[in-house]
Amino acid sequence: MYAEAILKKGEGRTLKSGGAWVYDNEIDRVEGDYENGDILAVKDFDGFFLGWGFINTRSKITIRVMSRRKEHEITEEFLEKRVRNAWEYRKATVDTGCCRLIFGEADWLPGLVVDKFSDVLVVESLALGIDRLKPTILSLVKKVLAEDGIMIRGIYERSDAKVRLQEGMERFKGFIGDPFPTKVEITENGVRYIVDVEDGQKTGFFLDQKYNRQAIHRLCPDKKVLDCFTHTGSFALNAGIAGAREVLGVDASMTGVKQAEENAALNGLSDRVKFTCADVFELLPELEKKGEQYDVVILDPPAFTKSRSSIKNAVKGYREINLRGMKLVKDNGFLVTCSCSHFMDPELFAKTIREAAHGAHKRLRQVEFKTQAPDHPILWAAEESYYLKFYIFQVCEEL
């Protein structure tokens, strides 16, 4: 027998609108025996069945729902269907050589991320219930991929995010199964990279910008390009592969800069694509003072805010770098600018760019607006799944 979580009258609005979360203050009571991490039934105040989910009373997100149908209990057969659907979706929408294979709630496997880098998987587990199901899910992933002739060489876990502590779980990082060399070569948009799945940021490489990086190719032939917050050089290298005359990539991490330089050498671009370790906020005004001008300026910063409480400071940061970036763009050149913070919503990000343009005395013509790659699907009922905003603008002098 499963325990049952009964919601308060009028609660469960997120769940009823298509989301997957039930918060602690929405639950009236839990009937039956359970342990944190267990699957239970979720019912409305009047007994109406709402779904199957796993519970963790240590988390503010107390229940994460995996299925809404009473007949769909969380069995191995059910999990295989979820995994198979996720893989079929990727095959239909993206290049699967390297891709995000499972994207948590957007694939109805809440709290789980699985990235595929060639023949290596990197997994991040952020919720207690999904952590218990993780061995079964990963076995099913290998089975489903093998049916398409893809044999997985190894799996590395990067469950080292602080949010695990809120679930009452320890942070973990290490091999699942046999060890293997953790520097993995991938190719994306014709660019080769060495991905460090053990010590790189997040799962080792930011797959969500795949087609946004491709979108800059037509802007870059024979151009001078500045790539800020370059990380391991992805936008800079795409500019180089596309035929840029001169590229400078900037990052505050010397580790990132060294990896970027290795990637440039791997692609035979070291003569045209250079990198420097510097604070972008300090470097942009210095470049402006020197009179530097670029045909294309790229701004791909880390999330300046990961909570609602720090939005005001984040807005100041986005406004500052966009203003400085616009001043470095030649007349009729291009600005590529992004935000990867969910809390910096599209309207606020657009407003901030508009204010930066006003402050820089520039006019903007929007060339393109994009979001994250399709392997990071946006589930309309789950706002947190929509986080990446990507613009290309032509920057013109005021009339």
Secondary structure, 3 states (H helix, E strand, C coil): CCCEEEECCCCCHHHHCCCCEEEHHHEEEEECCCCCCCEEEEECCCCCEEEEEEECCCCCEEEEEEECCCCCCCCHHHHHHHHHHHHHHHHHHCCCCEEEEEEHHHHCCCCEEEEEECCEEEEEECCHHHHHHHHHHHHHHHHHHHCCCCCCCEEEEEECCCHHHHCCCCCEEEEECCCCCCEEEEEECCEEEEEECCCCCCCCCCHHHHHHHHHCHHHCCCCEEEEECCCCCHHHHHHHHCCCCEEEEEECCHHHHHHHHHHHHHCCCCCCEEEEECCHHHHHHHHHHCCCCEEEEEECCCCCCCCHHHHHHHHHHHHHHHHHHHHCEEEEEEEEEEECCCCCCHHHHHHHHHHHHHHHCEEEEEEEEECCCCCCCCCCCCHHHCCCEEEEEEEEECC
